[in-house]
Amino acid sequence: MALPERDITEKHLETYDDVFADMVNGLLFNGQRRVGPGDLRDTRARTLYKTDGKLREQERDVSKLWVSKGVVLSLIGIENQTEIDRDMALRVFGYEGADYRGQLSEDRRGLYPVITLVLYFGERRWTAPRSLYERIQVPEELRPFVNDLKLNVFEVAFLTDEQVERFTSDFKIVADYFVQMRRDRDYVPSRQVVEHVDAVLKLLSALTRDNRFEEAQNYFRKGESVTMLSVLDKVEAKGIALGRNEGIVLGRNEGITLGEAKVRVEAARRMLVMNFTPEQIAQVTDLSLDEIEALRGENSPGGQPTDGQPTA
């Protein structure tokens, strides 16, 4: 997936009003239903700024107006990050400054606050600056005159189970996946029905770099109810098919897929090295004979087993 396409994919799920409202309620209001899907209005994500004498464009990931009884309460923007960015605070302040300047240009009678939520999906803690004071050195004598600005970073993979339970939309599925994979290196899928199947699977593919999530939707019929349990059944089937054709099996894609499958596969490899029969391996690991033959096929004539020991 090309980089611009991946950027678009990462934003797609959050453009849905039900998901956006749920994320705001879960992250800002402890799960209270303060913002409803009908309270949101799309707004421009692009703003202009001038540098080096040239007019340039900057674009938020997603932004919406929160409106109540015809009055704008706030502009809320969401930024997605898979990597730690030490300049994120400066970027966000640039977005917010442009949003305030845009309100002045519209000659509004009343201005409204601008809020930015940074969703970080990495498995390491966010260590980049969370404020202007952390990013630049401000001498003590100047601090009374320099405004400090705060960055709202939410480390998705480090949310607690209680925090994940505050969500009710498809974002709950996404957050639960990243929390489990970071904490347990394994994923036990829920039976929650996915509402926006295409957007969720494309987002998971973009964030994990595992295209099998996106490809899995090709195996569902139109109108069929989809859960992450059924998705992973398709992902597992795809992994086995690849194993037969290319020597790639479930669990070898950088720890992205099911940890349980990885344990079974590694056990089968070791048993092959120890000259157990395929039938014995199948009985112990619950892998099919076809899957075991795919593993055997990884050791081409004159090749080496996966653990580096010589072929028996």
PyMOL commands that set and color helices and strands:
alter all, ss='L'
color gray80, all
select helices_A, chain A and resi 3-15+17-28+37-39+88-105+132-135+140-145+156-158+161-164+170-184+197-208+212-219+228-246+259-273+278-285+289-297
alter helices_A, ss='H'
color red, helices_A
select strands_A, chain A and resi 40-42+46-51+54-59+62-68+71-81+114-120+153-155
alter strands_A, ss='S'
color yellow, strands_A
deselect
rebuild
show_as cartoon
